[in-house]
Amino acid sequence: MATTYREIELNIFSANDLRDVRYFGGKMSPYVVAWVHHDLKAYSPADVKGSTDPSWHTKLLVYCNEDALHHPDEAVIYFELHDAASTSDRLIGALSYPLSELPGHIASSKEPSEPVFLNLPVKRPSGREQGVLNISLKMGGVTQQPISSEDPHHVHHVQHGDGAMAPDDESFLAGCCGLPHFPRDEQVGSNVTAH
């Protein structure tokens, strides 16, 4: 029997007061990774201007195995924020959100839900809270094909001085994580399998 998944639409708006991991100057280029199942991760673009107060305004799709929705400890969305501009793709912070905390019976209902707006505290690697991730979450329909073929490690774009985005340019500038540095008006997230 084929595995079925519930689609979860995340609108990743912004974050505030994040930990600055650029110890030797310069601005961070934060991006967000979200997942329920480790092999089905979704990546936001990197914001090259926001630094500790990034703004993405991008939509990500993550997927939850329908069986996991009956087990609150498994139906959890995990988020990590990384700095694409750092030499080691440094972790800024992380957080998790159990779907059981959604109001009413949104998670268990088969019907698509209205968006729920959330301001979630970000935890530094030490466990101390610093910063807030601002998102909305909407439960979608059922699917048996949750994986998109687009992989941000192979999206070749670079921002030129005139603001144009040129694909497959030899001067492509990616963070060391392999993610392209998108300007704020290029906000398209990607769903990929884990690497």
N, C-alpha and C positions, 0 to 999 in steps of 0.2 A: 504494500500500500504506500502510495506517495506521501511524503511528508508535506504538511500544509503549514503555512506561516501567516501571521497577521502582519500587515504592513503598518509601520509607525512613521508618520510624517513629523519631522522635527524642523522647525524654523529656528535657526541659530541667529539671533539678532546681534548680540554684543556681549562684552564682558567688561567689568570695571575693577580697577585697583588690583590687577594681577601682580604677582611676584615678578620682579625684573631679574631675569637670569643672564643678562648681558653684563658680565662683570667687568669687561674692559671697554665699555662705552658702546655707542651705537644704539639703534632702536631694534626692539624685538619684532619679529614677523610671526605672530601667533596663528596657529590653526587648530581646529578641533577634530578629534577622532571620536566617533560614537559607535556603539555596538551593544547588542544583547548576547549574541553568540560570537565567539572570538574569531570564527572563520568568515564572518559577514560584517566587515567594518565599513563605515562610511566616513569620508574625509571632506572637510570644508576647504575652501581656498585659504591661503595665508594672507593676512592683512599686513601689508608692508609699511603702513603709516600709523596704525593705532598704538603700537607698542604695548603699554600696560593697560590701555583702554581700547581694545580693538573693536571693530564693527564689521560684521560679515553680511548680515541680512541675506542668508542663503538657506536653501532647503536641502535637507538630507533625508534619505529613506533608510530606516533600519527595519529589521525583521525579527519577529519572535515566533519560535516554534509554538504552535497552538497547544501542544501538550504542556509546555512550560508555563502557560498562563494559569494552569491549575496548581502550580507550585510557586508560591510567592518568593521563595529564595532563589528561584531560577529566572523569574520574569523581572529582570533588573536591567535598566539601561546604564551602561558605563560610558563615561566621558573622560578623555584626556586632552589637555591643552599642551601643545609643544611649540617651541620656537624654531621655525624653519630656517632662520638666519644664523643660528648658532652652529658652531663647528661640529657639535655632536647631537644636533636635533634635540636639544635639552628639554626635559619635562618641566613644564611650568607648574602644573597642578592637575588634580584629578577629582572626580566625584562620581557618585552613583545615585540612581533614582529608581526605587522599586515601583513597578506599575501598579502594585496593590495600593499605593498611596493616592492614586487618581480618585477623584470624587465619584460617588455613586458606584455604578457597576460598569463603568466605561471599559475597563480592561477585559471583562468577561463577556460583554455584549458582542454579538456578531455584527452589529450595525456600526458604520462609521460614526465617529463622535465629532462634536464641536471641539475646536482647539482649547487647550488648557494652558494658561500662561504661567510660567514658573521662573522664579529668581533663585537660583541654586548656588549655595556657597561652595567655593572651590577650596580644596585642601592641598597645601604644599606637600612635597614628598615627606616632610617631617611629620605630617599629620595636622599641623596647625592651619586653621582656616585663614585664607587671604584671597579676597576677590569674590566676585559674583558672576555667574554665567546666566544670561537672560535668554530664555527660549520659549517657544510654544510647542506643545505636543498634541498630536491628533491621531487617534486610532483609525486605521483604514480597513480595507477589505482583506480577503483571504487570497493567497497566491501560492502556487507550487514552484514558481521560478523567481526566487528572491534576489538573484545575483545579476548585477549589471556588468557588462563587459568592459566598461570604461575604467581605466586605471590611471590615477593621477600621476603615477610615476612615468607615464608615457605621453602626457599632454605637454606639448612643446609650445609654450608661449613666452613672450618677453615683452615688457613694457618699454617702448621707445620714448624719446624725449617729447614727441608730439602726442603721446598718450595712446597711440595705436598699438594694437596687439598683433604681432607678426608670428604666425605659426611656423614651426620647424626652422627657426632662424639659428645660424651657427653661433650667435652670441646669446643663446638661451641661458637664462640665469635661473637655476633652481636652488632651493635650499638643499643642504646636505642630506635631508631626508628624501630628496628627489621630487618634492612638491614644487610646482611653479609658484612664483610670487605674483599673485594677481593684484591689480589695483582694486579699489573699493567698488568700482562699477562693474567688475567682472566677477559675479558671484554665482558660480555654478558648482555645487558639490558633486561628489562622485561616490558611488558604491562599488566596493571591490572586495575581493577575498583577501585574507591576511597574507602577509609575506613572511 
